[in-house]
Amino acid sequence: MLSNPDGTCLNGRYTDDLAGDMQGMQRAQERQDQELAQIQLPPSMPLLSEPPIELINPDEIGIDVPPRGAPFPKPSVPYPKDPKMPPGPGWQWKGPPDKGSWFNPKTGEGLRPDVDHPPPVGPHYDYSPGRGGGARGGYRYFPDGTVVPKTGYIA
């Protein structure tokens, strides 16, 4: 039942009771707001609503980080045709034959073949740009030359 013909009842409760409930909820919310306002966080514990804190200034520690919106790093070699052959001069195989990767000690780059990866990703090399950073988790390097971050990227 939503209301009596005289309009004094809503779902079995009189409207005066409902008004009292609303006032009680407002008072409870005000008490909660006052209690939260009295909480003092230590300076080292920022509120979640504050902007994120930059923990590392790359310039201070000598890391080259591409600016926001910069293109993804490209490997210094074309997409390798044969995963069993070095992708270029100076590249060395590191690790076991079935789980290792190609590494270039001069540039710090790494390429791990993943040429049997099933769809929807498909064949690619996992690429690490080496010194100078890059995306956390590295990149995928596809046969058409496309390079995308392995994580956090939506095509």
N, C-alpha and C positions, 0 to 999 in steps of 0.2 A: 504494500500500500504506500503510495507516494504522499498523498495528503488527504485529510478529511475535507468534506465539502466546505467547512469554515476556514480551511487553510492553516489550522493550528498544529498539524501533525505531519512529520516527514519520516517515512519509513519506520513508523511506530514510535517516534520520539517527538516531543513537542519542540517547537522552534526555539523557545527560550533555553532549553537544555543544550541545543546545538550551539547557540550563541555563547553560552558559558564554556563549552568545549573549545571553541575558537579562541576565546580570551585566555584560557588555560594554556593552549598550545603556544600562543604568542608570548606569554610570560616565560614558559619553559625555554623558548628560543632566545629570549633576551638574557636569561640566566646563563645559557650556554655561551652566548656571545661574550658576556662579561668574563666568564671563566677563561675563555680562550684568549681574551685580551690581556689577562694577567700572566699568562705563560711567558717566561723569558727563555728564549733559546740562546745557547752559547754562540758567540760570534762566528765560530768555525762551522756552525750548522745553519746554512741559509734556508730561508723559506722556499718551498717548492715554486712559489709564484715568481721568485726572482729569476732573472736571466741566468743561464748557465755560466759558471766561472771558467775562464780559460786557465787551465792548470799549467800548461807549458807554452812558453813563447818560443816558437821554432827558431827565430833569429838569434836568441840568446844561446841556444845550444848547437847552432850550426846545421840545422836540418833544412833542406829545400822542400817546401811544401807548396804544391800548386795552389794558386788562388781559387776561391770558390767560383764555380762555373768554368774553370779551365778544362780543356779537353783531357780525356784520360791518357795516361802515358802509353806510348807505343813502344813495343820491343825494338831493339836495335837491329834485329834481323827479320827477314821476311818469314811468313808462316812456313815452318819446316815441312817438307814433303815426306820425309822418312823419320819417324820417331827414334829409330835406332842409330841414326847418324847425327853428329854434332850440328847444331843449327848454324854455326859459323865458326870462324877461326877463334881459338882461345877458349871455346866452351868445353867443359869437362863433365862427365857423368858422375854423379854423387849418389850413393845408395845402392840397394839391391837392384838387379836387372828389371824386376817387375814393378817396383814401387819407388824408384829413385827419380831424379830429375837432372836436367842439364843446367849447369851453373857456369856463369862467366865471372871469374875472379876479378877481372879488370873493371867491369861495370857493376858487379854485384847482382846482376839480373839472374833470374831463375825461370826455367820453362819445364813444366812437368806434363808429359803427354797424357791426355785423357781422350784418345781418339776413338774409343769404343763407347763413349758416354751415350746412353739411350736418349731418345726424344723425351721431352721437347727441347732439351739443351743441345744435344748432338755433339759431334766430335769437336774437340778444342784442345788447347794447351792451357794449363793453369800458369798464369804469368805473375811473377813477383818483380817489380821494378828495381829492387835492391836498394842501395843507398839513396836516401832522399825521400823515403816514405812511400805513399800510395795508399790505396784503400785498405782498411783492415780486412783481412781475409784474401787479399790479392784480387786478381782479375782473370777473366776468361778471354783467351785470344782465339778467334775463330778463323777458319780457312779463308774467309773473304776479307780478312784484315781487321775486322771489328774487334775492339777491346772494350769490355764492360766490367764493372766491379762484380765480384762473385756474390756479395751480400748487399742488401739494401737497394738494389737496382730494379726498377720496373720498366720493362721495354715498352 
